[in-house]
């Protein structure tokens, strides 16, 4: 009878060991479970090419590492989303296709991006100091306008009555809605085969504050254009990063 407790202890240890081994093997098995993402084959894909099935390969990644990647990249079972689309840039062999690579250039309907109090104003930019391919819809810009002299006539005066000074100032910022007929980036629009035209004529979003009145900066811009006989303006691109104000920075 004395051996029975020892036997029970040994049996319990054996069961515990078996459970621990099973748990360890289950964990390893889960690590070996693979999620397949969409990769680019050895041939690569050039900008403007249409994706075909032979351009794509399966890229297996262990499940525990794939959880975060799923937010950024489609899995191979969704390869049909890629096949038939046009590459907007060069894709090297071994790259994983990301969701952002599947975004098509926006269409031409500006009204879809307008809120109930938004309106569109077109501004002609001086093409001598402007490279359109660096700009896209959504960029924030300001316009370079000549300062008016202190004896400038009040609003409503005839064009040409105001005397611009040699100095300039900025009016803005404004968000670009389109450059000519282009809404998206230069690369995406070119890859989609869309012909680009009049990119020095920029559509900007402005706010309407009353039935017949725009926000002050937009109204000021229109007044300057009218007083200068709608001359082409210079343009300044704003950084997409937040920073301290120039006054605060200069006080250091």
ABEGO torsion letter per residue (X at the ends): XAAAAAAAAAAAAAAAAAAAAAAAAAAAAAAABBBBBBBBBAAEBBBGBBBBAAABBBBBBBAAAAAAAAAABBBAAAAAAABGBBBABBBBBGBBBBAAAABBBBBABAAAABBAABBBBBBBBBAAABBAAABBBGBBBBBBBBBBBAABBBBGBBBGABBBBABBBBBOBBBBABBEABABBAAAAAAAGBBBBGAABBBBBBBBABAABBBAAAAAAAAAAAAAGGBBBBBBBBBABBBBBAAAAAAX
